[in-house]
């Protein structure tokens, strides 16, 4: 696979996406230095390419260079303000650092930009639970359910909280509602 990606870059040296694909492969192989070089080549071609910037943030995160990752993600937020991915990834970094207030703020912004996305909603709930604040998580989910009664993710997450609290009747109702909304969803 690496050779094919390298040939694609050689055949199309001005194709930012080819550099990004090679960089992603190298990152998965934990060759971070080579990955960053390919990303920088992609960014020379297209300075605000979201895939290149996102991959660069991922590489910095994998290297535990959170300061650099945050700087790249802030650049994504300024060049692509409607893209929820940067907000979500920032939330993940802050959550890993146990900076829960900042994590919630970033996850909430990701959720605002993608209200039906499961990941940012689950992340907000997980931060509240990490803070031993199940009541706040339940209130958040009930608020979403009130404004969007067909949000299956909110029902599923609410069911999980109730289940962990051994409130099996409430959990059952929440899970059944999630299945009713999205019958083929593997909850």
PyMOL commands that set and color helices and strands:
alter all, ss='L'
color gray80, all
select helices_A, chain A and resi 2-11+16-28+32-45+50-62+66-79+84-96+100-113+118-130+134-147+152-164+168-181
alter helices_A, ss='H'
color red, helices_A
deselect
rebuild
show_as cartoon
